[in-house]
Amino acid sequence: MTLLIVPNLSHMAPRGLRDVDPAFWTPRSIAARGLEVTTAGEYVPRWVTAAVAYRPRVAAVVEGDADVEQTGRTPVSWSAEVTARRPSAIQLAIAYFPGWQVRIDGLDGNAKPAAGTGQMRFDVPQGEHRVEAQWTRTGLVWLGDGVTLAALAALALAARWSGNGWGRTLRQDAPPSRGDPEPE
């Protein structure tokens, strides 16, 4: 063992340390470089046909004339005050999925994927509006959760009454079976 270990001890020491700049690894910097976290873009929505360059602002007015003042943002929501001088189209730097719901002054905003980029796009009428985009659960997600809960309930019932030991209780007054030692 000594002949194997001693000659290789030099491999245990690092050659040196790398100076890592923390600013290079901020979320904004990673997004600007377009770093992909999956092997082959598995989670890219089907509506995306072209890569989109990073832009620091979430909302962009792509048609019309409007000002967008972002008032809130979380991973599952976005909100803003929009002043549209004429009917306008706004595109969010958020990939469109059916679970996203856009509401303008509390009414459905009819979000759709933008051609090519697959980002959320919706129309805003002229005037001042409160716009909110929220990730919600779709009917298919509710259905999947229901099927999962039903399967878990069936498994629990089957385990309780299948006689595999999970549902049995030991009785103190039962006679010992063959091979069990006699109680003292």
Backbone bond lengths (Angstrom), bond angles and torsions (degrees), N, CA, C in turn:
res aa  C-N    CA-C-N  psi(-1)  N-CA   C-N-CA  omega(-1)  CA-C   N-CA-C  phi
1 M - - - 1.447 - - 1.528 110.67 -
2 T 1.324 116.23 -37.56 1.465 120.38 -179.44 1.517 110.45 -61.80
3 L 1.330 117.08 -39.44 1.465 120.52 179.38 1.523 112.01 -65.29
4 L 1.326 118.50 -25.06 1.464 121.20 177.62 1.527 112.03 -85.59
5 I 1.316 116.39 -36.66 1.462 120.00 -172.95 1.522 113.03 -83.02
6 V 1.310 118.85 -50.12 1.465 122.56 -173.04 1.527 113.14 -58.18
7 P 1.337 120.92 -46.48 1.470 118.74 -179.66 1.527 113.50 -64.25
8 N 1.319 118.46 -20.11 1.469 121.15 -177.01 1.527 113.86 -101.15
9 L 1.302 118.89 6.11 1.458 121.34 179.25 1.528 112.50 -63.70
10 S 1.306 117.60 -26.91 1.471 120.23 -179.65 1.530 111.93 -65.31
11 H 1.313 117.57 -21.37 1.471 120.55 179.89 1.524 112.33 -74.67
12 M 1.315 117.19 -12.36 1.464 120.14 -177.61 1.524 112.87 -79.47
13 A 1.303 118.59 -21.57 1.465 121.27 -178.17 1.527 110.00 -89.25
14 P 1.355 117.42 133.08 1.458 118.90 177.83 1.523 110.85 -70.18
15 R 1.320 116.45 149.48 1.466 120.85 178.22 1.521 111.27 -72.46
16 G 1.298 115.67 -25.87 1.457 119.67 -179.56 1.517 109.61 170.87
17 L 1.311 116.58 176.56 1.447 122.21 178.70 1.514 109.56 -109.98
18 R 1.318 115.77 146.90 1.458 120.06 176.39 1.517 109.26 -95.42
19 D 1.314 114.66 139.12 1.451 119.72 176.59 1.527 107.07 -85.23
20 V 1.327 117.41 110.79 1.462 122.47 -177.66 1.521 108.94 -100.74
21 D 1.327 115.94 127.82 1.457 121.47 178.07 1.533 108.35 -87.20
22 P 1.334 119.49 112.82 1.473 121.09 -178.65 1.524 113.29 -59.63
23 A 1.337 118.12 -27.85 1.464 120.65 179.49 1.525 111.39 -64.75
24 F 1.315 117.19 -23.48 1.457 121.63 179.81 1.522 111.58 -72.07
25 W 1.338 117.60 -17.71 1.462 121.65 -174.51 1.515 113.32 -115.45
26 T 1.319 118.75 21.71 1.461 120.89 173.78 1.531 108.48 -75.65
27 P 1.339 118.25 155.92 1.469 119.53 178.93 1.524 113.08 -54.98
28 R 1.326 117.28 -38.77 1.467 120.55 -179.80 1.533 110.79 -65.28
29 S 1.328 116.42 -42.88 1.460 120.40 -179.98 1.528 111.52 -66.19
30 I 1.328 116.25 -40.96 1.471 119.73 178.27 1.520 110.18 -63.78
31 A 1.343 117.46 -43.26 1.464 121.04 179.75 1.525 111.35 -64.92
32 A 1.329 116.88 -39.05 1.469 120.48 -179.27 1.532 111.22 -64.94
33 R 1.352 116.82 -31.71 1.467 120.00 178.55 1.519 112.15 -80.33
34 G 1.343 118.12 -12.33 1.453 121.18 178.74 1.514 113.22 72.93
35 L 1.313 117.23 33.54 1.448 122.03 -179.09 1.530 109.73 -65.31
36 E 1.316 117.36 129.31 1.463 123.21 179.96 1.513 108.36 -99.29
37 V 1.324 117.73 133.01 1.456 121.22 -176.80 1.528 113.03 -96.84
38 T 1.310 117.72 -5.12 1.464 120.08 177.73 1.523 108.81 -110.28
39 T 1.305 116.19 164.65 1.462 120.90 -176.96 1.525 112.20 -68.19
40 A 1.318 116.24 -46.83 1.462 119.59 -175.31 1.522 112.03 -132.29
41 G 1.326 117.94 31.17 1.461 120.51 179.58 1.520 112.36 66.00
42 E 1.344 117.28 38.81 1.461 121.06 -175.89 1.523 113.80 -60.11
43 Y 1.316 117.38 -27.36 1.455 120.13 -174.68 1.525 113.20 -101.36
44 V 1.286 117.19 17.43 1.459 120.51 177.84 1.531 107.69 -79.67
45 P 1.337 117.92 126.27 1.463 119.90 -179.61 1.526 112.03 -59.82
46 R 1.313 116.04 152.91 1.468 120.82 -176.96 1.528 112.48 -64.95
47 W 1.329 117.89 -19.09 1.460 121.20 -178.81 1.522 112.85 -78.95
48 V 1.322 117.41 -14.04 1.465 121.09 -178.38 1.523 108.80 -83.54
49 T 1.319 115.71 116.53 1.472 120.65 176.99 1.520 111.68 -114.64
50 A 1.325 116.91 -12.29 1.468 120.79 179.64 1.518 108.99 -139.06
51 A 1.311 116.01 141.68 1.468 120.41 177.48 1.520 109.64 -67.79
52 V 1.317 115.78 144.70 1.457 121.65 -178.38 1.523 108.65 -110.45
53 A 1.308 116.86 133.89 1.463 121.20 177.01 1.528 108.95 -70.81
54 Y 1.312 115.29 149.28 1.460 120.86 179.06 1.524 109.95 -66.98
55 R 1.326 115.02 139.39 1.461 120.21 171.38 1.519 107.41 -136.76
56 P 1.317 117.41 135.43 1.466 120.33 -174.17 1.527 113.98 -67.95
57 R 1.306 118.04 -29.19 1.470 120.28 178.91 1.521 109.76 -85.32
58 V 1.314 116.17 135.85 1.464 120.58 -178.18 1.515 111.36 -72.65
59 A 1.331 117.66 -40.96 1.461 121.29 -175.12 1.522 111.24 -106.97
60 A 1.326 114.17 139.54 1.469 120.39 175.66 1.527 108.76 -134.89
61 V 1.320 115.87 137.11 1.458 120.86 175.55 1.525 106.58 -83.29
62 V 1.336 117.04 114.64 1.462 120.65 -176.59 1.521 112.84 -100.97
63 E 1.317 117.46 -17.30 1.470 122.11 173.79 1.518 107.88 -145.66
64 G 1.319 116.50 145.92 1.455 120.34 177.63 1.514 112.57 88.56
65 D 1.336 115.12 -158.32 1.454 122.03 -176.64 1.522 108.38 -140.59
66 A 1.329 116.84 107.64 1.466 120.71 -177.38 1.519 110.16 -152.04
67 D 1.329 115.40 158.76 1.459 123.15 172.97 1.523 107.26 -114.42
68 V 1.327 115.74 135.22 1.464 121.09 -179.63 1.520 107.96 -119.25
69 E 1.331 115.88 122.68 1.465 122.24 177.89 1.521 107.68 -115.52
70 Q 1.329 116.21 104.32 1.463 120.78 -178.97 1.522 110.01 -64.90
71 T 1.350 116.35 132.48 1.461 120.59 -179.79 1.530 112.64 -113.51
72 G 1.317 117.59 -13.22 1.457 119.42 179.36 1.511 111.79 -169.75
73 R 1.342 115.16 152.62 1.460 119.13 177.37 1.516 109.46 -158.80
74 T 1.329 115.29 131.86 1.454 123.66 171.94 1.529 105.73 -133.86
75 P 1.324 118.79 175.75 1.467 118.69 177.32 1.530 113.86 -62.41
76 V 1.349 117.92 -20.85 1.459 120.34 -177.39 1.525 113.61 -120.41
77 S 1.324 117.40 13.00 1.464 119.15 177.88 1.532 110.74 -156.42
78 W 1.319 114.13 159.50 1.458 121.95 176.41 1.514 106.30 -150.83
79 S 1.335 117.64 140.92 1.459 120.41 177.46 1.521 109.69 -142.92
80 A 1.334 114.59 153.64 1.459 120.33 -178.45 1.519 110.54 -159.45
81 E 1.318 113.90 160.98 1.466 122.50 169.33 1.524 106.03 -102.37
82 V 1.320 117.12 125.94 1.463 121.75 -177.23 1.522 109.23 -117.90
83 T 1.327 115.69 128.99 1.461 121.79 173.44 1.519 106.88 -113.85
84 A 1.334 115.79 107.96 1.469 121.18 -177.85 1.523 109.02 -105.53
85 R 1.336 115.73 120.68 1.460 120.38 178.06 1.519 111.78 -78.39
86 R 1.314 115.76 -16.61 1.472 123.28 172.24 1.526 106.70 -156.28
87 P 1.329 119.87 166.03 1.465 120.35 179.58 1.532 110.45 -52.47
88 S 1.332 115.77 133.61 1.459 120.88 -173.42 1.526 110.72 -136.74
89 A 1.329 114.65 162.28 1.463 121.88 174.04 1.518 107.95 -116.13
90 I 1.321 115.78 132.48 1.462 121.59 -179.67 1.521 108.33 -116.92
91 Q 1.325 115.08 137.87 1.458 121.13 178.62 1.525 108.53 -119.68
92 L 1.326 116.25 127.59 1.462 121.51 178.66 1.520 109.69 -95.89
93 A 1.316 116.19 144.65 1.465 121.55 176.96 1.525 109.00 -80.98
94 I 1.325 115.20 50.83 1.459 124.20 178.68 1.517 106.30 -132.25
95 A 1.321 116.20 129.37 1.459 119.90 -179.79 1.527 110.41 -63.59
96 Y 1.330 116.25 133.75 1.457 121.06 178.98 1.530 110.16 -73.69
97 F 1.310 116.03 132.74 1.457 124.45 169.26 1.520 105.86 -137.54
98 P 1.326 118.32 153.55 1.472 119.52 -179.19 1.526 113.85 -58.12
99 G 1.325 119.07 -21.27 1.459 121.15 179.87 1.523 113.94 -73.91
100 W 1.326 118.83 -14.62 1.470 120.47 179.45 1.522 109.19 -79.96
101 Q 1.323 115.65 135.02 1.461 121.96 178.98 1.528 108.21 -126.11
102 V 1.319 116.64 127.23 1.465 121.46 178.29 1.523 108.13 -106.81
103 R 1.349 114.83 132.04 1.456 120.25 178.13 1.528 108.42 -124.78
104 I 1.323 114.74 132.65 1.460 121.73 178.39 1.521 106.82 -115.04
105 D 1.319 115.85 114.86 1.466 122.09 -175.74 1.528 110.84 52.88
106 G 1.334 116.93 37.84 1.463 121.86 177.69 1.518 115.32 84.93
107 L 1.340 117.80 -4.92 1.466 121.53 -179.63 1.528 110.07 -105.73
108 D 1.328 116.69 153.34 1.460 121.57 -178.74 1.526 110.55 -57.99
109 G 1.346 115.99 130.17 1.459 121.67 -177.45 1.516 113.96 -95.81
110 N 1.317 119.25 -1.03 1.457 123.78 176.40 1.531 112.44 53.32
111 A 1.316 115.93 63.48 1.466 120.63 178.13 1.519 109.78 -73.17
112 K 1.326 115.19 147.18 1.463 121.42 178.53 1.528 107.87 -146.46
113 P 1.336 117.63 161.72 1.465 118.50 178.47 1.531 110.72 -76.26
114 A 1.318 115.64 138.67 1.464 120.68 176.03 1.524 108.77 -73.82
115 A 1.302 116.30 142.08 1.466 120.68 179.76 1.525 110.29 -60.06
116 G 1.314 115.98 131.71 1.460 121.76 177.02 1.508 114.28 86.56
117 T 1.337 116.95 -56.91 1.466 119.98 -175.35 1.518 112.80 -82.53
118 G 1.325 118.07 -27.80 1.453 121.22 -177.34 1.515 113.59 73.18
119 Q 1.337 117.13 10.83 1.457 120.22 179.71 1.526 110.16 -82.29
120 M 1.329 116.09 158.85 1.455 121.08 -179.22 1.520 111.08 -67.03
121 R 1.328 114.50 132.99 1.466 120.21 179.94 1.524 108.46 -137.18
122 F 1.321 116.11 139.83 1.460 120.58 179.85 1.523 109.38 -151.54
123 D 1.323 115.22 157.11 1.465 122.27 -179.79 1.523 110.13 -97.00
124 V 1.337 114.98 143.36 1.460 122.09 178.90 1.528 107.30 -124.12
125 P 1.344 118.08 128.20 1.462 119.25 177.58 1.531 111.60 -72.93
126 Q 1.305 115.93 168.43 1.458 121.16 179.07 1.526 109.58 -62.44
127 G 1.351 115.89 142.81 1.463 120.65 177.77 1.515 112.27 121.23
128 E 1.337 115.15 -171.95 1.457 121.25 179.29 1.525 108.98 -99.51
129 H 1.327 115.20 131.89 1.465 119.65 -174.35 1.530 111.41 -141.12
130 R 1.324 114.63 151.70 1.473 122.46 170.16 1.517 106.03 -101.19
131 V 1.350 116.23 120.80 1.464 121.95 -177.14 1.524 108.69 -114.51
132 E 1.327 115.04 134.36 1.463 120.61 178.32 1.520 109.08 -133.53
133 A 1.317 115.78 134.41 1.469 121.90 172.95 1.522 106.04 -116.62
134 Q 1.311 116.24 130.23 1.467 121.14 -174.96 1.519 109.35 -137.13
135 W 1.347 115.88 136.17 1.465 120.70 174.56 1.516 107.14 -79.75
136 T 1.322 117.58 123.83 1.465 122.14 -179.36 1.524 109.80 -123.22
137 R 1.310 115.27 167.11 1.462 121.00 178.01 1.525 108.59 -84.41
138 T 1.315 116.03 130.95 1.461 120.58 178.76 1.523 109.80 -84.80
139 G 1.323 115.93 168.17 1.458 121.02 177.21 1.522 112.20 -59.02
140 L 1.330 116.85 -38.08 1.463 119.60 179.45 1.528 111.82 -66.90
141 V 1.322 117.91 -34.00 1.469 120.52 176.70 1.526 109.48 -66.51
142 W 1.348 117.13 -44.04 1.469 120.35 177.10 1.528 110.35 -60.84
143 L 1.323 117.56 -42.33 1.466 121.48 178.82 1.525 110.47 -61.93
144 G 1.321 117.50 -45.79 1.460 121.26 178.86 1.517 111.71 -61.38
145 D 1.332 117.10 -41.20 1.465 120.33 177.42 1.526 111.08 -64.13
146 G 1.329 116.48 -39.59 1.465 120.34 178.42 1.518 112.00 -64.01
147 V 1.331 116.71 -43.68 1.466 120.90 178.37 1.528 109.82 -62.79
148 T 1.317 117.35 -41.65 1.468 120.98 178.75 1.523 110.96 -62.02
149 L 1.330 117.48 -46.32 1.463 120.65 179.41 1.522 111.53 -63.90
150 A 1.340 117.47 -40.49 1.464 120.41 177.85 1.530 110.77 -63.69
151 A 1.324 117.44 -40.67 1.467 120.80 178.30 1.524 111.14 -65.09
152 L 1.330 117.56 -40.66 1.465 120.58 177.46 1.527 111.40 -64.73
153 A 1.337 117.29 -40.59 1.464 120.74 178.00 1.525 110.34 -64.61
154 A 1.342 117.56 -42.70 1.466 121.18 178.16 1.525 110.56 -63.23
155 L 1.309 117.67 -40.16 1.464 121.24 178.14 1.530 110.78 -63.89
156 A 1.325 116.87 -42.86 1.459 120.57 179.23 1.530 110.97 -64.28
157 L 1.330 116.87 -42.82 1.468 120.08 177.90 1.525 111.45 -64.66
158 A 1.309 116.25 -43.01 1.466 120.04 179.81 1.527 110.46 -63.79
159 A 1.303 117.80 -39.60 1.461 121.06 179.38 1.526 110.79 -68.63
160 R 1.302 117.69 -35.09 1.477 122.01 -178.39 1.515 110.89 -68.54
161 W 1.326 117.42 -42.07 1.461 120.12 -173.69 1.527 114.91 -109.71
162 S 1.303 117.18 11.74 1.468 118.33 -177.33 1.512 113.47 -83.51
163 G 1.318 118.31 -15.41 1.443 120.54 179.58 1.516 112.74 81.22
164 N 1.323 117.51 19.69 1.460 119.68 -179.76 1.520 112.21 -89.53
165 G 1.306 116.44 7.73 1.454 119.50 177.54 1.510 113.69 106.80
166 W 1.323 118.60 -22.10 1.465 119.48 -178.84 1.515 111.28 -68.21
167 G 1.331 116.03 -35.96 1.455 119.68 -175.49 1.511 113.00 -94.95
168 R 1.295 119.39 -6.33 1.462 121.84 -178.25 1.524 110.87 -83.05
169 T 1.291 114.50 150.01 1.455 120.06 171.70 1.520 107.87 -122.54
170 L 1.298 117.15 147.14 1.453 121.48 178.68 1.522 109.17 -81.40
171 R 1.291 115.16 135.03 1.466 119.61 176.65 1.518 108.02 -99.81
172 Q 1.296 116.76 133.35 1.455 121.50 -179.03 1.518 112.25 -68.89
173 D 1.337 117.93 -31.37 1.458 120.28 -175.81 1.528 112.98 -91.14
174 A 1.308 118.55 4.06 1.465 120.82 179.61 1.524 109.55 -73.62
175 P 1.327 116.77 141.14 1.464 118.87 178.27 1.523 110.19 -67.97
176 P 1.334 116.30 146.94 1.461 118.26 179.87 1.518 110.41 -66.75
177 S 1.331 115.40 144.99 1.463 119.62 177.98 1.519 108.68 -81.88
178 R 1.327 115.56 167.78 1.465 120.09 179.78 1.523 108.88 -59.92
179 G 1.285 116.56 139.69 1.458 121.46 178.75 1.515 113.20 91.30
180 D 1.368 117.13 -20.04 1.461 118.93 177.12 1.510 109.04 -80.20
181 P 1.301 119.78 138.09 1.470 120.80 178.92 1.517 110.30 -67.14
182 E 1.321 115.40 147.84 1.466 120.98 177.78 1.527 108.92 -70.10
183 P 1.343 118.02 138.42 1.470 119.19 176.20 1.513 110.34 -67.80
184 E 1.303 118.20 147.22 1.465 123.04 -178.58 1.499 112.67 -89.58
